[in-house]
Amino acid sequence: MALRAGVVDKVIFYVAPKLLCGDDARSVVAGKAIPGLGEVLLLEEVQVREIGGDFRIEGYLKKKERGGRS
């Protein structure tokens, strides 16, 4: 996956204010789940803009420091 490979610098999500619930609901990002909150990918310089009732979320992936910590 490109995010885990570290080849993505910037992400843009479009989110509708609708909830798709249930065990078979699709995730925003596909792939194997992270083992814990210590492994999350953080965004910085985040901008949120409303577009026609939906939301555009844009940010840069925070680079991890040496030793694996961000």
C-alpha positions as CSV (number, residue, x, y, z in Angstrom):
1,M,0.0,0.0,0.0
2,A,1.4,3.4,-1.0
3,L,0.7,5.0,2.4
4,R,2.6,2.4,4.3
5,A,5.4,2.4,1.7
6,G,6.0,6.1,2.5
7,V,5.6,7.3,-1.1
8,V,2.6,9.5,-0.4
9,D,3.2,13.1,0.8
10,K,-0.3,14.6,0.6
11,V,-3.8,13.2,1.0
12,I,-7.2,14.6,0.0
13,F,-10.3,13.0,1.3
14,Y,-13.9,13.9,0.3
15,V,-16.3,13.0,3.1
16,A,-20.1,13.1,2.9
17,P,-21.9,13.6,6.2
18,K,-23.5,10.1,5.9
19,L,-22.7,7.0,8.0
20,L,-22.5,3.6,6.4
21,C,-22.8,1.2,9.4
22,G,-22.5,-2.5,9.8
23,D,-20.0,-5.3,9.8
24,D,-19.7,-5.3,6.0
25,A,-19.4,-1.5,5.7
26,R,-16.4,-0.3,3.6
27,S,-13.5,1.4,5.3
28,V,-12.2,4.8,4.1
29,V,-8.7,3.3,3.6
30,A,-8.3,-0.3,2.5
31,G,-5.7,-2.7,3.6
32,K,-4.6,-4.5,6.8
33,A,-5.5,-2.8,10.0
34,I,-2.8,-1.1,12.1
35,P,-1.9,-3.0,15.3
36,G,-2.5,0.0,17.6
37,L,-2.8,3.7,17.9
38,G,1.0,4.0,18.1
39,E,1.1,3.2,14.4
40,V,-1.4,5.7,13.1
41,L,-0.5,8.0,10.2
42,L,-0.7,11.7,11.3
43,L,-1.6,14.6,9.1
44,E,-0.3,18.2,9.5
45,E,-1.2,21.5,7.8
46,V,-4.7,20.2,7.6
47,Q,-7.3,22.2,5.7
48,V,-11.1,21.5,5.7
49,R,-13.5,23.0,3.2
50,E,-17.2,22.4,2.7
51,I,-18.2,21.8,-0.9
52,G,-21.9,21.4,-1.6
53,G,-22.7,19.8,1.7
54,D,-19.7,17.4,1.6
55,F,-16.2,18.1,3.2
56,R,-12.8,18.2,1.6
57,I,-10.0,17.3,4.0
58,E,-6.5,17.9,2.8
59,G,-3.2,17.5,4.7
60,Y,0.4,16.4,4.5
61,L,1.5,13.1,6.1
62,K,3.8,13.9,9.0
63,K,7.2,12.3,8.5
64,K,8.3,9.9,11.1
65,E,11.5,10.8,13.0
66,R,14.4,8.3,13.1
67,G,13.5,5.5,15.5
68,G,10.0,5.2,14.2
69,R,8.4,8.0,16.2
70,S,6.5,10.9,14.6
